Amino acid sequence: MVTHYFWDMVKENHDIKGSNAMVQDKAMRMIAPPLFKFIQENQAVSNLQRNFRAPFIVDVVAIAHLSKTSGAVGILSLRTEKLQQGYDMEGVVALATAALERAFMLYRDSKVFVREAVKELAGKKKVTLHKTLNKATGTLSKQDLLFSHVNWGKLTDGYTNALIKKGPENTAEIIQTALDTLGPRAPETSKNCNNGDVIDPRSLLW
């Protein structure tokens, strides 16, 4: 997603060194505090009330999470009916946001180059991350670049806290927008879902 964003920006530029510098500069500006422009709904107009509604975030939430879970069985004890309405999903939006910041960071720090990445994605391969020096071991490693709790847990918590401050209705609207990008959904009730106060015997299993 981020790769295609940058590719659209430089694909007509045949100066490889110049286009890499252009991508690096753009990535730096997209994730620079305090605005973190990549989370804004409209890149041209800053509106803090519409933060976390950027198409980047909406698409990641939709494709990486909701497309896999929107048809899940309803379980009363887990309050899945609230999740289906987009409530209590701050963590999902925060993870998507942190993943996107990491993607921009990789371009900013020249750990990924757009032309190489486009070729790898066209061949259905993963984008190659260039190794960095691990200060603890003194060897070249990719550990510092991984999307792990050690590397990104604290920053993800920061996004979660920001979303919580904006209120549950805000997060629900973001989730509903993401769901809308997936197209028509099947009815939320089915013979496999709990109905009313009927207790499914599966929920009584130990």
Disulfide bonds with the S-S distance in Angstrom:
none
